[in-house]
């Protein structure tokens, strides 16, 4: 799931971020430009977990069915 640039960009190169994994306590994001990986808290983008964390986990459940 792509993170909107207005919400966050890579701290190393300002590239676009992609959420590549999540669990009950963290989200892992990867920069599409430099490959930098970051492990963040679920509300790292200040969205109350509504825009990224919950939809990412829900999509994983849907894909598993």
C-alpha positions in Angstrom: 0.0 0.0 0.0 1.5 3.3 -1.1 1.7 6.2 1.5 0.5 9.5 0.1 3.5 11.9 -0.2 1.7 14.6 1.7 1.6 12.2 4.7 5.2 11.0 4.6 8.2 10.5 2.4 11.6 8.7 2.9 13.8 10.5 5.4 16.9 9.5 3.3 15.9 10.6 -0.2 12.3 12.0 -0.1 11.1 9.0 -2.2 7.7 7.5 -2.0 7.0 5.0 0.8 5.2 1.7 0.5 3.8 -0.3 3.4 5.2 -3.8 2.9 4.3 -5.5 6.2 2.4 -5.0 9.5 1.8 -6.8 12.7 0.0 -6.1 15.9 2.5 -3.4 17.0 4.4 -2.1 13.9 4.3 -1.3 10.2 7.3 -1.8 7.9 7.6 0.7 5.1 10.1 0.7 2.2 11.2 3.5 0.0 10.6 2.9 -3.7 13.6 4.9 -4.6 16.5 4.0 -2.3 15.1 0.8 -0.7 15.4 2.2 2.9 13.3 0.1 5.3 11.7 1.6 8.4 9.7 0.0 11.2 7.1 2.4 12.4 4.3 2.5 14.9 0.8 1.9 13.4 -0.1 5.6 13.8 3.1 7.0 12.4 1.4 9.1 9.8 -1.0 10.7 12.3 -4.1 9.2 10.7 -5.4 7.3 13.8 -4.6 4.1 12.0 -7.6 4.6 9.7 -6.0 5.3 6.4 -3.1 2.9 6.3 -2.7 0.4 9.2 -6.3 -1.0 9.4 -6.8 -1.1 5.6 -3.4 -2.8 5.1 -4.3 -5.5 7.7 -7.8 -5.9 6.3 -6.4 -6.4 2.7 -4.1 -9.1 4.0 -7.0 -11.0 5.5 -9.0 -10.6 2.3 -6.1 -11.9 0.2 -5.7 -15.0 2.5 -9.3 -16.2 1.8 
